[in-house]
Amino acid sequence: MTLVQKYALLPEEIDRESLKMVEADLPPGLELEPREHYVLCRIVRAEGDPAIAESVRFGGDSIDRGIEAISAGINIVTDVRMVEMGISRALLSRRALGTRCLIDTPEVAARAQREGTTRSVAAVRELAPHIDGAVVAVGNAPTALLALLDLVDAGEVAPALVVGMPVGFVACPESKEELVKRDIPYITIMGRRGGSSAAAATINALLELAGAA
Protein backbone atom coordinates (compact mmCIF):
# COMPACT_ATOMS: atom_id res chain seq x y z
CA MET A 1 0.00 0.00 0.00
CA THR A 2 1.33 3.45 -0.94
CA LEU A 3 1.27 6.38 1.46
CA VAL A 4 -1.36 8.05 -0.72
CA GLN A 5 -3.55 4.96 -0.51
CA LYS A 6 -3.01 4.76 3.25
CA TYR A 7 -3.64 8.39 4.23
CA ALA A 8 -5.03 10.48 1.37
CA LEU A 9 -8.74 11.27 0.98
CA LEU A 10 -10.79 12.98 -1.69
CA PRO A 11 -11.29 16.76 -1.25
CA GLU A 12 -14.85 16.44 0.08
CA GLU A 13 -13.75 13.80 2.58
CA ILE A 14 -10.79 15.90 3.68
CA ASP A 15 -13.06 18.89 4.27
CA ARG A 16 -15.61 16.87 6.23
CA GLU A 17 -13.10 14.99 8.36
CA SER A 18 -11.03 18.11 9.04
CA LEU A 19 -14.03 20.00 10.38
CA LYS A 20 -15.01 17.03 12.56
CA MET A 21 -11.53 17.02 14.07
CA VAL A 22 -11.59 20.79 14.56
CA GLU A 23 -14.96 20.59 16.33
CA ALA A 24 -13.66 17.83 18.62
CA ASP A 25 -10.55 19.78 19.58
CA LEU A 26 -12.03 23.24 20.15
CA PRO A 27 -11.58 24.57 23.69
CA PRO A 28 -14.77 24.55 25.78
CA GLY A 29 -16.77 27.64 26.66
CA LEU A 30 -16.61 29.51 23.35
CA GLU A 31 -19.65 31.78 23.06
CA LEU A 32 -20.24 32.41 19.38
CA GLU A 33 -23.26 32.58 17.12
CA PRO A 34 -23.40 29.84 14.43
CA ARG A 35 -21.86 31.87 11.60
CA GLU A 36 -19.01 33.07 13.81
CA HIS A 37 -18.45 29.46 14.85
CA TYR A 38 -18.27 28.45 11.19
CA VAL A 39 -15.66 31.13 10.43
CA LEU A 40 -13.70 30.18 13.54
CA CYS A 41 -13.56 26.53 12.49
CA ARG A 42 -12.20 27.52 9.08
CA ILE A 43 -9.49 29.64 10.72
CA VAL A 44 -8.53 26.80 13.07
CA ARG A 45 -8.38 24.34 10.19
CA ALA A 46 -6.17 26.68 8.15
CA GLU A 47 -3.78 27.13 11.07
CA GLY A 48 -3.86 23.53 12.30
CA ASP A 49 -4.03 24.81 15.86
CA PRO A 50 -7.22 24.57 17.96
CA ALA A 51 -5.64 26.71 20.68
CA ILE A 52 -5.79 29.71 18.36
CA ALA A 53 -9.60 29.70 18.78
CA GLU A 54 -9.27 31.47 22.13
CA SER A 55 -7.52 34.40 20.43
CA VAL A 56 -10.07 34.99 17.65
CA ARG A 57 -12.30 38.04 18.10
CA PHE A 58 -15.39 39.23 16.22
CA GLY A 59 -16.61 42.80 16.56
CA GLY A 60 -19.26 45.15 15.22
CA ASP A 61 -21.65 42.85 13.32
CA SER A 62 -18.64 41.61 11.37
CA ILE A 63 -20.36 38.68 9.68
CA ASP A 64 -23.36 40.72 8.51
CA ARG A 65 -21.17 43.56 7.26
CA GLY A 66 -18.86 41.17 5.42
CA ILE A 67 -21.75 39.38 3.71
CA GLU A 68 -23.36 42.70 2.78
CA ALA A 69 -20.16 43.92 1.12
CA ILE A 70 -19.74 40.64 -0.76
CA SER A 71 -23.37 40.68 -1.87
CA ALA A 72 -22.95 44.25 -3.10
CA GLY A 73 -20.19 43.09 -5.44
CA ILE A 74 -17.43 45.23 -3.93
CA ASN A 75 -13.97 43.83 -4.67
CA ILE A 76 -12.02 42.44 -1.73
CA VAL A 77 -8.86 44.35 -0.81
CA THR A 78 -5.79 42.45 0.39
CA ASP A 79 -2.44 43.60 1.71
CA VAL A 80 -0.32 40.94 -0.01
CA ARG A 81 -0.51 38.49 -2.91
CA MET A 82 -0.37 35.50 -0.56
CA VAL A 83 -3.76 36.46 0.88
CA GLU A 84 -5.12 37.23 -2.57
CA MET A 85 -3.99 33.88 -3.98
CA GLY A 86 -5.47 32.00 -1.02
CA ILE A 87 -8.96 33.27 -1.78
CA SER A 88 -10.96 30.74 -3.77
CA ARG A 89 -11.33 31.74 -7.43
CA ALA A 90 -14.40 29.52 -7.67
CA LEU A 91 -16.12 31.27 -4.76
CA LEU A 92 -15.23 34.69 -6.15
CA SER A 93 -16.57 33.83 -9.60
CA ARG A 94 -19.89 32.69 -8.17
CA ARG A 95 -20.36 36.18 -6.75
CA ALA A 96 -18.80 37.94 -9.78
CA LEU A 97 -16.20 39.38 -7.40
CA GLY A 98 -12.58 40.34 -7.81
CA THR A 99 -9.69 41.26 -5.53
CA ARG A 100 -7.36 44.23 -5.31
CA CYS A 101 -3.72 44.09 -4.22
CA LEU A 102 -0.94 46.54 -5.14
CA ILE A 103 1.96 45.44 -2.93
CA ASP A 104 4.31 44.59 -5.82
CA THR A 105 3.40 47.35 -8.28
CA PRO A 106 5.80 50.07 -9.49
CA GLU A 107 3.57 52.87 -8.22
CA VAL A 108 3.65 51.45 -4.70
CA ALA A 109 7.43 51.03 -4.80
CA ALA A 110 7.75 54.64 -5.95
CA ARG A 111 5.37 55.88 -3.27
CA ALA A 112 7.20 54.00 -0.53
CA GLN A 113 10.48 55.59 -1.59
CA ARG A 114 8.91 59.03 -1.94
CA GLU A 115 7.24 58.89 1.49
CA GLY A 116 10.10 57.10 3.26
CA THR A 117 7.95 54.19 4.36
CA THR A 118 7.41 50.49 3.68
CA ARG A 119 5.67 49.02 0.66
CA SER A 120 3.00 47.60 2.95
CA VAL A 121 2.10 51.09 4.18
CA ALA A 122 2.34 52.60 0.70
CA ALA A 123 0.11 49.87 -0.75
CA VAL A 124 -2.66 50.55 1.75
CA ARG A 125 -2.46 54.27 1.08
CA GLU A 126 -2.55 53.66 -2.67
CA LEU A 127 -5.62 51.44 -2.25
CA ALA A 128 -7.53 54.06 -0.25
CA PRO A 129 -9.94 54.95 -3.12
CA HIS A 130 -11.10 51.31 -3.17
CA ILE A 131 -11.53 50.72 0.56
CA ASP A 132 -14.88 52.38 1.28
CA GLY A 133 -17.50 49.69 1.77
CA ALA A 134 -15.02 46.89 1.07
CA VAL A 135 -13.80 43.90 3.03
CA VAL A 136 -10.10 44.52 3.70
CA ALA A 137 -7.96 41.48 4.56
CA VAL A 138 -4.56 42.08 6.19
CA GLY A 139 -2.62 38.84 6.61
CA ASN A 140 1.02 39.85 6.61
CA ALA A 141 2.48 43.14 7.85
CA PRO A 142 1.31 44.85 11.06
CA THR A 143 2.28 48.14 9.44
CA ALA A 144 -0.38 47.59 6.78
CA LEU A 145 -3.04 47.31 9.49
CA LEU A 146 -1.68 50.37 11.28
CA ALA A 147 -1.73 52.35 8.03
CA LEU A 148 -5.33 51.30 7.43
CA LEU A 149 -6.36 52.39 10.92
CA ASP A 150 -4.63 55.75 10.39
CA LEU A 151 -6.80 56.25 7.30
CA VAL A 152 -9.90 55.28 9.27
CA ASP A 153 -8.98 57.69 12.07
CA ALA A 154 -8.46 60.49 9.54
CA GLY A 155 -11.92 59.87 8.09
CA GLU A 156 -10.44 59.04 4.70
CA VAL A 157 -11.80 55.48 4.44
CA ALA A 158 -14.71 53.47 5.83
CA PRO A 159 -14.23 49.73 5.23
CA ALA A 160 -17.22 47.43 5.65
CA LEU A 161 -15.07 44.90 7.50
CA VAL A 162 -11.42 44.57 8.49
CA VAL A 163 -9.99 41.06 8.64
CA GLY A 164 -6.95 42.05 10.67
CA MET A 165 -4.61 39.06 10.93
CA PRO A 166 -1.02 40.19 10.46
CA VAL A 167 1.62 37.92 11.95
CA GLY A 168 4.89 38.70 13.67
CA PHE A 169 6.54 40.29 16.68
CA VAL A 170 7.22 43.99 16.12
CA ALA A 171 3.99 46.01 16.44
CA CYS A 172 1.86 42.96 15.68
CA PRO A 173 -0.06 42.58 18.97
CA GLU A 174 -0.29 46.37 19.18
CA SER A 175 -1.86 46.66 15.72
CA LYS A 176 -4.66 44.28 16.73
CA GLU A 177 -5.17 45.99 20.07
CA GLU A 178 -5.66 49.25 18.15
CA LEU A 179 -8.08 47.55 15.75
CA VAL A 180 -10.44 46.34 18.46
CA LYS A 181 -10.58 49.84 19.95
CA ARG A 182 -12.06 51.23 16.73
CA ASP A 183 -15.77 51.45 16.03
CA ILE A 184 -15.50 49.35 12.86
CA PRO A 185 -16.46 45.73 12.18
CA TYR A 186 -13.50 43.37 12.51
CA ILE A 187 -12.39 39.77 12.71
CA THR A 188 -8.94 39.36 14.21
CA ILE A 189 -6.57 37.01 16.02
CA MET A 190 -5.12 38.73 19.04
CA GLY A 191 -1.42 38.53 19.81
CA ARG A 192 1.39 37.53 17.47
CA ARG A 193 -0.37 34.79 15.53
CA GLY A 194 -2.24 35.13 12.24
CA GLY A 195 -0.98 35.11 8.69
CA SER A 196 -2.09 34.89 5.08
CA SER A 197 -3.65 31.44 5.44
CA ALA A 198 -5.87 32.57 8.30
CA ALA A 199 -6.92 35.76 6.50
CA ALA A 200 -7.70 33.90 3.27
CA ALA A 201 -9.62 31.20 5.18
CA THR A 202 -11.73 33.90 6.79
CA ILE A 203 -12.57 35.44 3.42
CA ASN A 204 -13.41 32.04 1.95
CA ALA A 205 -15.73 31.31 4.88
CA LEU A 206 -17.49 34.66 4.36
CA LEU A 207 -17.88 33.92 0.65
CA GLU A 208 -19.43 30.56 1.49
CA LEU A 209 -21.79 32.16 4.01
CA ALA A 210 -22.76 34.82 1.46
CA GLY A 211 -23.54 32.08 -1.04
CA ALA A 212 -25.82 30.40 1.47
CA ALA A 213 -27.60 33.59 2.47
Number of C-alpha atoms within 10 A of each C-alpha: 5 7 7 8 8 8 7 11 12 7 9 9 11 12 13 10 13 18 17 12 13 19 16 11 13 18 13 8 7 10 8 12 8 9 14 19 15 18 23 27 24 23 28 23 20 18 19 12 13 19 13 19 18 15 13 20 18 18 18 15 14 22 21 17 21 29 21 18 20 26 16 13 14 21 20 24 25 30 27 22 18 17 24 24 14 16 25 16 15 10 18 20 10 11 16 14 17 15 18 17 19 21 22 13 11 10 15 22 18 13 18 19 13 10 10 10 13 17 24 26 23 25 26 28 21 18 20 17 10 18 26 18 20 24 28 29 30 31 28 26 25 26 22 27 30 22 18 28 21 14 17 19 12 9 9 15 21 19 22 24 28 26 26 31 33 32 23 16 12 12 18 23 20 15 24 24 15 12 24 19 9 14 10 19 22 27 28 27 26 24 21 20 19 25 22 28 22 30 31 27 24 25 30 22 24 23 23 18 18 19 14 7 8
